[in-house]
Amino acid sequence: MTTATPARPMAPRRVTARTLSAALDRATVQAEQAEAMGDAETAKAWRRVLADLQRRIPETDR
């Protein structure tokens, strides 16, 4: 079985401030929930995701 390919290559998605803000909120909530449940490993992983997302914010927008 072969997989279908798009008629034209997909352009990379542009990350908007709104999308980034939603991702920051979600990562924060996930990290807090993991900490509340006592899952330190998962909380640590979400904190890394959060740190990566924060690095994507230009200095002027922080």
Z-matrix of the N, CA and C atoms (Angstrom, degrees):
N
C 1 1.440
C 2 1.533 1 108.77
N 3 1.296 2 117.16 1 134.63
C 4 1.461 3 120.78 2 179.10
C 5 1.526 4 109.56 3 -103.10
N 6 1.289 5 114.83 4 155.68
C 7 1.459 6 119.06 5 178.16
C 8 1.512 7 109.84 6 -94.73
N 9 1.293 8 116.04 7 146.49
C 10 1.459 9 120.69 8 179.01
C 11 1.521 10 109.66 9 -74.02
N 12 1.303 11 116.07 10 142.17
C 13 1.457 12 120.28 11 176.43
C 14 1.522 13 108.34 12 -112.91
N 15 1.313 14 117.74 13 146.37
C 16 1.462 15 119.28 14 179.52
C 17 1.524 16 110.82 15 -65.97
N 18 1.318 17 115.12 16 153.27
C 19 1.461 18 120.37 17 -179.42
C 20 1.525 19 111.01 18 -61.99
N 21 1.308 20 116.56 19 -34.61
C 22 1.466 21 120.66 20 176.44
C 23 1.522 22 108.28 21 -135.28
N 24 1.295 23 117.48 22 150.37
C 25 1.469 24 119.32 23 -178.90
C 26 1.527 25 110.64 24 -61.58
N 27 1.308 26 114.93 25 142.83
C 28 1.461 27 119.46 26 179.07
C 29 1.525 28 109.68 27 -78.24
N 30 1.313 29 115.14 28 136.80
C 31 1.461 30 120.13 29 177.17
C 32 1.517 31 108.79 30 -77.13
N 33 1.318 32 117.59 31 148.72
C 34 1.458 33 118.75 32 177.23
C 35 1.527 34 110.29 33 -61.51
N 36 1.314 35 115.41 34 140.77
C 37 1.458 36 119.34 35 -179.74
C 38 1.515 37 110.20 36 -73.28
N 39 1.296 38 114.53 37 137.26
C 40 1.455 39 120.65 38 177.96
C 41 1.527 40 108.31 39 -85.41
N 42 1.292 41 115.83 40 131.67
C 43 1.459 42 120.25 41 179.82
C 44 1.521 43 108.07 42 -85.77
N 45 1.316 44 115.69 43 117.84
C 46 1.462 45 120.31 44 178.95
C 47 1.521 46 109.55 45 -92.82
N 48 1.302 47 116.06 46 164.63
C 49 1.465 48 120.54 47 178.01
C 50 1.520 49 110.43 48 -60.97
N 51 1.316 50 116.00 49 -36.28
C 52 1.470 51 120.37 50 -179.95
C 53 1.528 52 111.28 51 -65.88
N 54 1.322 53 116.05 52 -44.43
C 55 1.464 54 120.96 53 178.58
C 56 1.529 55 110.56 54 -63.99
N 57 1.305 56 116.15 55 -43.63
C 58 1.457 57 121.05 56 -179.89
C 59 1.524 58 110.75 57 -64.93
N 60 1.308 59 116.83 58 -41.09
C 61 1.465 60 120.99 59 178.43
C 62 1.523 61 111.06 60 -61.88
N 63 1.321 62 116.63 61 -43.34
C 64 1.469 63 120.69 62 178.91
C 65 1.528 64 110.67 63 -64.08
N 66 1.324 65 116.73 64 -40.09
C 67 1.468 66 120.36 65 179.07
C 68 1.533 67 111.09 66 -66.30
N 69 1.328 68 116.80 67 -39.24
C 70 1.468 69 120.71 68 177.50
C 71 1.531 70 110.27 69 -63.11
N 72 1.325 71 116.13 70 -44.20
C 73 1.464 72 120.20 71 178.95
C 74 1.520 73 111.49 72 -61.44
N 75 1.320 74 116.18 73 -44.95
C 76 1.463 75 120.14 74 -178.60
C 77 1.531 76 111.29 75 -64.95
N 78 1.318 77 116.97 76 -44.20
C 79 1.465 78 120.39 77 -179.91
C 80 1.527 79 110.53 78 -63.18
N 81 1.320 80 116.76 79 -38.47
C 82 1.467 81 120.46 80 178.53
C 83 1.518 82 110.69 81 -63.92
N 84 1.323 83 116.83 82 -46.66
C 85 1.466 84 121.43 83 -179.87
C 86 1.529 85 110.44 84 -62.86
N 87 1.316 86 116.76 85 -44.58
C 88 1.463 87 120.36 86 -179.31
C 89 1.531 88 111.28 87 -61.91
N 90 1.329 89 116.65 88 -42.36
C 91 1.470 90 120.51 89 179.46
C 92 1.522 91 110.53 90 -64.35
N 93 1.331 92 116.51 91 -43.67
C 94 1.466 93 120.31 92 179.78
C 95 1.525 94 111.48 93 -64.66
N 96 1.323 95 117.16 94 -40.42
C 97 1.464 96 120.42 95 179.02
C 98 1.528 97 110.87 96 -65.37
N 99 1.314 98 116.51 97 -41.43
C 100 1.466 99 119.85 98 179.40
C 101 1.524 100 110.38 99 -64.11
N 102 1.329 101 116.75 100 -40.94
C 103 1.471 102 120.21 101 177.86
C 104 1.521 103 110.60 102 -63.80
N 105 1.330 104 116.83 103 -41.89
C 106 1.465 105 121.11 104 -179.50
C 107 1.528 106 111.41 105 -63.41
N 108 1.334 107 116.67 106 -31.75
C 109 1.464 108 120.83 107 179.62
C 110 1.525 109 111.51 108 -86.11
N 111 1.321 110 117.22 109 -3.00
C 112 1.458 111 120.97 110 178.30
C 113 1.521 112 113.76 111 81.78
N 114 1.322 113 117.64 112 17.19
C 115 1.461 114 121.98 113 -179.52
C 116 1.532 115 108.93 114 -96.06
N 117 1.307 116 115.94 115 84.27
C 118 1.459 117 121.82 116 -175.02
C 119 1.522 118 112.76 117 -63.54
N 120 1.325 119 117.30 118 -36.80
C 121 1.465 120 120.76 119 -177.62
C 122 1.531 121 110.96 120 -65.92
N 123 1.317 122 116.55 121 -44.70
C 124 1.466 123 120.71 122 179.15
C 125 1.525 124 110.19 123 -67.46
N 126 1.324 125 116.54 124 -41.37
C 127 1.467 126 120.24 125 178.50
C 128 1.524 127 110.19 126 -60.16
N 129 1.322 128 116.63 127 -41.63
C 130 1.460 129 121.29 128 179.82
C 131 1.540 130 110.20 129 -63.04
N 132 1.327 131 116.24 130 -41.38
C 133 1.468 132 120.16 131 179.10
C 134 1.527 133 110.67 132 -63.57
N 135 1.334 134 117.37 133 -42.64
C 136 1.466 135 120.38 134 178.88
C 137 1.523 136 110.86 135 -67.26
N 138 1.320 137 118.03 136 -34.25
C 139 1.468 138 120.59 137 177.31
C 140 1.536 139 110.51 138 -65.77
N 141 1.334 140 116.34 139 -35.03
C 142 1.474 141 119.57 140 175.78
C 143 1.520 142 110.94 141 -66.01
N 144 1.334 143 116.14 142 -41.02
C 145 1.468 144 120.68 143 176.99
C 146 1.530 145 109.15 144 -61.63
N 147 1.317 146 115.83 145 -44.42
C 148 1.462 147 121.03 146 179.87
C 149 1.529 148 110.90 147 -60.75
N 150 1.313 149 117.05 148 -44.05
C 151 1.469 150 121.06 149 179.18
C 152 1.531 151 110.75 150 -63.17
N 153 1.332 152 117.05 151 -40.21
C 154 1.464 153 120.68 152 178.30
C 155 1.527 154 110.46 153 -63.48
N 156 1.310 155 117.39 154 -43.50
C 157 1.460 156 121.02 155 179.30
C 158 1.531 157 110.97 156 -64.09
N 159 1.317 158 116.44 157 -40.01
C 160 1.468 159 120.17 158 -179.85
C 161 1.518 160 111.90 159 -65.37
N 162 1.336 161 116.91 160 -30.71
C 163 1.472 162 120.25 161 177.19
C 164 1.525 163 111.58 162 -68.63
N 165 1.313 164 117.42 163 -21.10
C 166 1.458 165 120.82 164 -179.09
C 167 1.529 166 112.74 165 -81.03
N 168 1.330 167 116.88 166 -11.19
C 169 1.459 168 120.67 167 179.71
C 170 1.523 169 108.18 168 -82.92
N 171 1.321 170 117.47 169 125.25
C 172 1.471 171 118.99 170 177.73
C 173 1.533 172 110.38 171 -59.72
N 174 1.301 173 116.34 172 148.82
C 175 1.473 174 121.89 173 -177.54
C 176 1.528 175 111.96 174 -53.38
N 177 1.322 176 117.87 175 -36.30
C 178 1.466 177 121.03 176 -176.58
C 179 1.521 178 112.55 177 -71.09
N 180 1.333 179 118.00 178 -20.02
C 181 1.460 180 121.62 179 -177.62
C 182 1.514 181 113.33 180 -95.67
N 183 1.312 182 117.74 181 -0.08
C 184 1.470 183 119.65 182 -176.17
C 185 1.491 184 112.07 183 -80.02
